[in-house]
């Protein structure tokens, strides 16, 4: 093997190790060093040392343990150097635990779970939770996150810095919450992951590829949570994301316009994702502790497993929405149930339910409520009422593909 080929082979192996182990090593270094920035610097120092030593000494049998150990020692050396020039408390060095021996995979994964819960701590704002999770758990760059969320990079960077400062100054513990608090805290983590997914799944703005990558990162986080904490709601969220993602290729035409679920080419749906999502739904429902994510995923599974739109089991979907309303009542769930009732019992029955929601003042500024009402009026032949509702929906909608769809529906009305 020539020197050039050997160097290329080593570079490929090092890149593979970085992709497989860097976030795991980082999570452990955060636990050992107690600070995000110190851990990030230590990780970079460890990989620089690997570039120097591994070509000479060979890649160690356990690269992750070597990186953690080297990173810890590099961090301690840095603290010692700074201590000579400032008032750094020398006792800080003694607080850094010597926990760099090879640890089993469960211990390493515990560190990753701690990292996720720290990034999603309730003391941080929702925007900060999302940004910090994408930066520290998913390893997206600040520029990538800013671009995906249509935020200026300096603004996003400041948000991340403030979040890290809050964690340090408030001494937010780097730990998985106690069992008594786990349900509520897990709900926050799942909400952050779903926010990331929805931002990526939306085709409203931003680079399409990057936004698809955001959905991929959310699914990766969902898989990690199910692996680390196989709770029914974690399974439900992963299932929901997979089932939605399975339809990505069919959601829009070649011109970028929306294709409704009933009109999508089901041959384009990803059957592997549907099978995995449906299996997760079944596991979550069998637990007897299915929550909102699992029930939403169950609805998505009914749609995904229908061979044709006209074979959809709307009775089952209405029943699932009844269960969802009992678990997590909300006007949006009522709206979705009304749409399902309209498919089961006819548009008149659905219209009565939507008018009741709007009549009490709920969802007045939600474009989908007016769009659903317009569609039911259209199906009933009430063109004038449909026109008013379409116009209201268009005034409220933000996403350009949805706007174009609603404008076409409005233009197609008779008279």
C-alpha positions in Angstrom: 0.0 0.0 0.0 1.5 3.4 -1.0 1.8 6.2 1.5 -1.0 8.2 -0.2 -3.4 5.2 -0.2 -2.6 4.5 3.5 -3.2 8.2 4.4 -6.5 8.1 2.5 -7.5 4.9 4.3 -6.6 6.4 7.7 -8.5 9.6 7.0 -11.6 7.6 6.0 -11.4 5.5 9.2 -10.9 8.6 11.4 -13.9 10.3 9.7 -16.0 7.2 10.4 -14.9 7.2 14.1 -15.8 10.9 14.3 -19.3 10.4 13.0 -19.9 7.3 15.2 -18.3 8.4 18.4 -17.9 12.2 18.6 -21.3 12.9 20.2 -21.0 10.0 22.6 -17.5 11.1 23.7 -18.8 14.7 24.0 -21.7 13.6 26.2 -19.3 11.9 28.6 -16.9 14.9 28.6 -19.8 17.2 29.5 -20.5 15.0 32.5 -16.8 14.8 33.5 -16.0 18.5 32.9 -19.3 20.0 33.8 -19.3 22.6 31.0 -20.3 22.5 27.3 -17.6 24.7 25.9 -14.8 23.0 27.9 -16.0 19.6 26.7 -16.2 20.8 23.1 -12.6 22.2 23.3 -11.5 19.0 25.0 -13.0 16.9 22.2 -11.3 18.9 19.5 -8.0 18.6 21.4 -8.5 14.8 21.6 -9.1 14.5 17.8 -6.0 16.7 17.1 -4.0 14.4 19.3 -5.5 11.4 17.5 -4.3 12.9 14.1 -0.8 13.0 15.5 -0.6 9.7 17.4 -2.8 7.2 15.7 -0.9 7.1 12.4 2.2 6.3 14.4 0.8 4.1 17.2 -2.3 2.7 15.5 -6.0 3.2 16.2 -6.8 2.1 19.7 -9.1 -0.9 20.3 -11.7 1.4 22.0 -11.4 4.8 20.2 -14.2 6.4 22.3 -12.5 5.6 25.6 -9.2 6.9 24.3 -10.8 10.2 23.1 -12.6 10.7 26.5 -9.4 10.0 28.4 -7.3 12.2 26.2 -9.9 15.0 26.2 -10.1 15.0 30.0 -6.3 15.2 30.4 -6.1 18.0 27.8 -8.8 19.9 29.7 -7.0 19.5 33.0 -3.7 20.7 31.4 -5.6 23.7 30.1 -7.0 24.5 33.5 -3.6 24.2 35.1 -2.1 26.6 32.5 -4.8 29.1 33.1 -4.5 28.8 36.9 -0.9 30.2 36.6 -2.2 33.4 35.2 -5.6 34.0 36.8 -7.5 33.3 40.0 -8.8 29.9 39.0 -9.5 27.9 42.1 -7.0 24.9 42.0 -9.6 22.8 43.8 -11.6 22.9 40.5 -9.1 20.3 39.1 -9.9 18.0 42.0 -13.6 18.2 41.1 -13.0 16.6 37.7 -13.7 12.9 38.2 -11.3 10.3 36.9 -13.9 8.3 35.1 -12.1 7.5 31.8 -11.8 3.7 32.1 -13.7 1.7 29.6 -17.3 1.9 30.4 -20.1 -0.3 29.1 -22.5 0.9 26.4 -25.3 1.4 28.9 -23.2 3.9 30.8 -22.2 5.7 27.7 -25.8 5.9 26.6 -26.8 7.2 30.0 -24.5 10.2 29.3 -26.3 10.9 26.0 -29.6 10.8 27.8 -28.3 13.2 30.4 -27.2 15.5 27.6 -30.6 15.5 26.0 -32.5 16.3 29.2 -30.0 19.1 30.0 -30.5 20.7 26.6 -34.3 20.5 27.2 -34.3 21.8 30.8 -37.5 23.8 31.6 -35.3 26.7 32.9 -34.4 27.4 29.2 -36.7 29.0 26.7 -38.3 26.8 24.1 -36.2 28.4 21.3 -33.1 27.8 23.3 -34.0 24.2 24.0 -34.4 23.5 20.2 -31.2 25.4 19.3 -29.1 23.7 22.0 -30.4 20.3 21.2 -29.5 20.6 17.5 -26.1 22.1 18.3 -24.9 19.8 21.1 -26.8 16.5 20.6 -27.1 16.5 16.8 -23.9 18.4 16.1 -25.4 20.7 13.5 -23.4 23.9 13.0 -24.8 27.3 14.2 -25.0 28.4 10.6 -27.0 25.3 9.6 -29.5 25.8 12.5 -29.9 29.5 11.7 -30.5 28.8 8.0 -33.1 26.1 8.7 -35.0 28.4 11.1 -34.6 31.5 9.0 -32.7 33.2 11.8 -29.6 35.3 11.6 -26.5 33.3 12.6 -25.3 35.8 15.2 -28.8 35.8 16.8 -28.8 32.0 16.9 -25.3 31.9 18.3 -26.2 34.4 21.1 -29.2 32.2 21.9 -27.0 29.2 22.3 -24.4 31.1 24.4 -27.2 32.4 26.7 -28.5 28.9 27.2 -25.1 27.5 28.1 -24.5 30.5 30.5 -27.9 29.8 32.1 -27.0 26.1 32.6 -23.6 27.1 34.2 -24.8 29.9 36.4 -28.0 28.2 37.5 -26.0 25.0 38.2 -28.6 23.0 36.2 -27.8 19.4 37.0 -26.5 17.2 34.2 -28.7 14.3 34.9 -31.8 12.3 33.9 -34.7 13.5 36.2 -35.9 11.4 39.0 -38.8 9.0 38.3 -41.3 11.4 39.9 -40.4 14.2 37.4 -39.6 12.0 34.5 -43.0 12.0 32.8 -43.2 15.8 32.7 -39.6 16.3 31.7 -39.9 13.6 29.0 -42.8 15.5 27.6 -40.7 18.6 27.2 -38.0 16.6 25.4 -40.5 15.0 23.0 -42.0 18.4 22.3 -38.6 19.8 21.3 -38.0 16.8 19.0 -41.4 17.2 17.4 -40.8 20.9 16.9 -37.6 20.1 15.0 -39.4 17.5 12.9 -42.2 19.8 12.0 -39.8 22.5 11.0 -38.1 20.1 8.7 -41.2 18.5 7.4 -42.7 21.9 6.4 -42.0 23.0 2.9 -42.9 26.6 3.5 -39.4 28.1 3.3 -35.7 27.5 3.5 -33.6 25.1 1.6 -35.5 21.9 0.9 -32.6 19.6 1.5 -31.6 21.2 4.8 -35.2 21.1 6.0 -35.4 17.4 5.1 -32.2 16.9 7.1 -33.9 18.5 10.1 -36.7 15.9 9.9 -34.0 13.2 9.6 -32.2 14.6 12.7 -35.5 14.6 14.6 -36.1 10.9 13.6 -32.6 10.1 14.7 -33.3 11.7 18.1 -36.5 9.8 18.3 -34.7 6.5 17.7 -32.2 7.4 20.3 -34.9 8.2 22.9 -36.7 4.9 22.2 -33.4 3.1 22.6 -32.5 4.9 25.8 -35.9 5.3 27.3 -38.5 3.0 25.7 -41.5 4.8 27.1 -44.8 4.5 25.2 -44.9 8.2 24.3 -41.3 8.1 23.0 -42.4 5.1 20.8 -45.5 7.1 19.8 -43.5 10.1 18.7 -41.0 8.1 16.7 -44.0 6.3 15.0 -45.7 9.6 14.3 -42.6 11.0 12.7 -41.9 7.9 10.6 -45.5 7.7 9.4 -45.6 11.3 8.3 -42.1 11.1 6.8 -43.2 8.0 4.8 -45.4 10.3 2.7 -42.8 13.0 1.9 -42.2 12.0 -1.7 -46.0 12.2 -2.4 -46.9 15.4 -0.6 -46.1 17.8 -3.4 -46.2 17.8 -7.2 -43.3 18.5 -9.5 -44.3 22.2 -9.3 -44.1 22.2 -5.5 -47.9 22.5 -5.0 -49.6 20.5 -2.2 -51.1 17.1 -3.0 -53.9 16.2 -0.6 -53.6 12.9 1.3 -56.6 11.4 -0.6 -55.0 12.3 -3.9 -51.4 11.2 -3.2 -49.8 8.4 -5.2 -49.5 5.7 -2.5 -46.9 3.8 -4.5 -44.5 6.6 -3.5 -45.1 6.1 0.2 -42.1 4.5 2.0 -43.3 1.1 3.1 -40.4 0.4 5.4 -41.1 3.5 7.4 -44.8 2.6 7.5 -44.0 -0.9 8.7 -41.7 0.4 11.4 -44.1 3.1 12.5 -47.1 0.7 12.6 -45.1 -1.7 14.8 -44.2 1.1 17.2 -47.8 2.1 17.4 -48.8 -1.4 18.3 -46.2 -1.6 21.0 -47.3 1.7 22.5 -51.0 0.8 22.5 -50.3 -2.6 24.0 -48.6 -0.9 27.0 -52.0 0.5 28.1 -50.3 3.9 28.6 -50.7 5.4 25.2 -50.7 9.2 25.3 -51.2 12.0 22.7 -48.3 11.1 20.5 -49.1 7.4 20.3 -52.8 8.1 19.6 -51.9 10.6 16.8 -49.5 8.0 15.4 -52.4 5.4 15.5 -54.5 7.8 13.4 -51.6 8.2 10.9 -51.2 4.4 10.8 -54.8 3.9 9.8 -54.2 6.3 6.9 -50.9 4.7 6.0 -52.2 1.2 5.9 -55.3 1.9 3.8 -54.7 0.6 0.3 -56.8 3.4 -1.2 -58.2 6.6 0.1 -61.8 5.3 -0.2 -60.9 2.2 2.0 -59.8 4.4 5.0 -61.5 3.3 8.2 -63.0 6.5 9.3 -65.0 4.9 12.1 -61.7 3.8 13.7 -60.2 7.3 13.1 -63.1 9.0 14.8 -62.8 6.6 17.7 -59.1 7.4 18.1 -59.8 11.1 18.1 -62.4 10.4 20.8 -59.6 8.8 22.9 -57.3 11.7 22.1 -59.8 14.2 23.2 -60.2 12.4 26.5 -56.4 12.4 27.0 -55.5 15.8 25.7 -58.6 18.0 24.9 -57.9 20.9 22.5 -59.8 22.8 19.8 -57.3 21.5 17.2 -58.0 17.9 18.1 -61.8 18.7 17.9 -61.2 20.2 14.4 -59.4 17.1 13.3 -62.2 14.9 14.7 -64.7 17.1 12.9 -62.9 16.5 9.6 -63.0 12.7 10.3 -66.7 12.9 11.2 -67.4 14.6 7.9 -65.7 11.7 6.1 -67.7 9.2 8.1 -71.1 10.9 8.3 -71.0 13.5 5.6 -69.9 17.2 5.3 -73.1 18.4 7.1 -72.2 16.6 10.3 -68.6 17.9 10.2 -69.8 21.5 9.5 -72.0 21.5 12.6 -69.0 20.6 14.7 -66.7 23.2 13.1 -69.3 25.9 13.5 -69.6 25.1 17.1 -65.8 25.4 17.6 -65.7 28.8 15.8 -68.9 29.9 17.5 -67.3 29.7 20.9 -64.3 31.8 19.7 -61.8 29.0 19.3 -59.5 28.8 16.2 -60.7 32.0 14.7 -57.1 32.9 13.6 -56.3 29.3 12.5 -56.3 29.1 8.8 -56.9 25.3 8.7 -60.2 25.7 10.6 -61.6 28.1 7.9 -60.1 25.9 5.1 -61.9 22.9 6.6 -65.1 24.8 6.9 -64.8 26.0 3.3 -64.2 22.5 2.0 -67.4 21.2 3.8 -69.4 24.1 2.4 -68.0 23.4 -1.1 -69.0 19.7 -0.8 -72.5 20.8 0.3 -72.9 23.1 -2.7 -72.9 26.3 -0.5 -70.6 28.3 -2.7 -71.1 31.7 -1.1 -70.3 30.3 2.4 -67.4 28.4 1.0 -66.0 31.6 -0.7 -66.1 33.5 2.6 -64.3 30.8 4.4 -61.7 30.3 1.7 -61.0 34.1 1.7 -60.6 34.1 5.5 -58.2 31.1 5.3 -56.1 32.8 2.6 -55.8 35.9 4.7 -54.4 33.8 7.6 -52.2 31.3 5.8 -48.4 31.8 5.9 -47.1 29.0 3.7 -47.0 29.7 0.0 -47.9 26.2 -1.2 -51.0 26.2 1.0 -51.9 29.7 -0.2 -51.7 28.6 -3.8 -53.8 25.5 -3.1 -56.5 27.6 -1.3 -56.5 30.1 -4.1 -57.1 27.4 -6.7 -60.0 26.0 -4.6 -61.5 29.5 -4.4 -61.1 30.0 -8.1 -62.9 26.7 -8.9 -66.0 27.7 -7.0 -69.1 28.2 -9.2 -70.4 31.7 -9.8 
